[in-house]
């Protein structure tokens, strides 16, 4: 049955002012399954105005942090209750495995529990000032209306990452999901109503990023922008936000090295490499898309990877025994195939996959075979540019220094993996690698307790972890004179 969605503004579902909707296509079946509202400037203005009213005038403005925390924990309970249904909606929208989406949505409530508990623990401090007769202290206040722009690969997880700390800080939010995966976000808003959040705390506007998203980022009453997506779009968001001197957090792309030394547990390392690049069909910013493997074991390790890749089942993402689902969007599908052609042109040799997947189970979907290239040098485009698909570049190295040099020789700095039994080497490598996150003898693990984010071209700021709430807080300095006497000289700075 075709589902026709509405915008969510000021606690109510409503039609777009334009009266226009666009199609959401199931990337597995190729069929239109839902219609998504196309918001225009009037809708963006309404959403930001609602968020601003809630921030300054409504019950949210006077609600205690403890009360905010209770609402957040209630929302976490509701998400847990509806996790299976929400996960199925995500799979229809983005084509990722139900097993992965269900796992993400079931884990999602932990952000609301964690930051709900943190809401009433944001404190200021009394400063023992060096000037007499003054009481000085600081307070932490919400930065304002937050524009949260989420990506198409994990829309609900990104809502938790962005909105939980923002709401705990006392902000209000306007969410703009990807035009390819808006349905689950719109469904999710019903749970915020059931949880009891005041009108205007959560708002959702949907539409094309270059239109609706740009209007939201540029809006004068938006104080903070948090964005997940490509580095190209992230730069555009950064430039636009800079015109209004807005606070910005950017979680962008990566070209992460997964580094395997010859002393590693090779079975565990192979599983970690496969997880790092073929899980989620490679559509993840932390994909370990560059395998750096010590030359002494390179050939046999690649042989092991090829064997594992050949066993991967491609097909319906709703089925529990399917390992690789479709690519989410037609443009991304074509981009992956183009990069495979580029790799061959540059001289890389394909030892697994390398083309569009074929067969009855994938006839209507956007499927790419799990692909491995060898004979890759780090100056090739396939090793430098983010493919965002199930394509692995294998690069050999000789020793630690060589691995660090190659690993860091890229514009990105999101993540890295190290596989070794040598604890000294593990410590040295984690220190030397220029990345926001480094996993040792594991890969692609995340938690609400640990900061997530990168350096260099991979972004600005951190999501998750206790300190991430600071991304949504402003510090106010308060000076109170305790003296009744007038200043000796009012014409000079005290």
Buried (B, 14 or more C-beta within 10 A) or exposed (E): EEBEBBBBBBBEBEBBBBEBBBEBBBBBBEEEBBBBBBBBBEBBBBBBBBBBBBBEEBEBBEBEBEBBBBBBBBBBBBBBEBBEEBBBBBBBBBBBBBBBBBBBBBBBBBBBBBBBEBBBEBEBEEBEEEEEEBEBBEBBBBBBBBBBBBBBBBBBBBBBBBBBBBBBBBBBBBBBBBBBBBBBBBBBBEBBBBBEBBBBBBBBBBBEBEBBBBBBBBBEBBBBBBBBBBBEBBEBBBEBBEEBEBBBBBBBBBBBBBBBBBEBBBEBBBBBBBBBBBBBBBBBBBBBBBBBBBEEBBEEBBEBBBEBBEEBEBBBBBBEEBBBBBBBBEEBBEBBBEBBEBBBEBEBEBBBBBEBBEEEBBEBBBBBBBBBBBBBBBEBBBBBBBBBBBBBBBBBBEEBEBBBEBBBBBEBBBBBBBBBEBEEBBEBBBEBBBBBBBBBBBBBEBEBEBBBBBBBBBBBBBBBBBEBBBBBBBEEEEEEEEEEEEEEEEEEEE
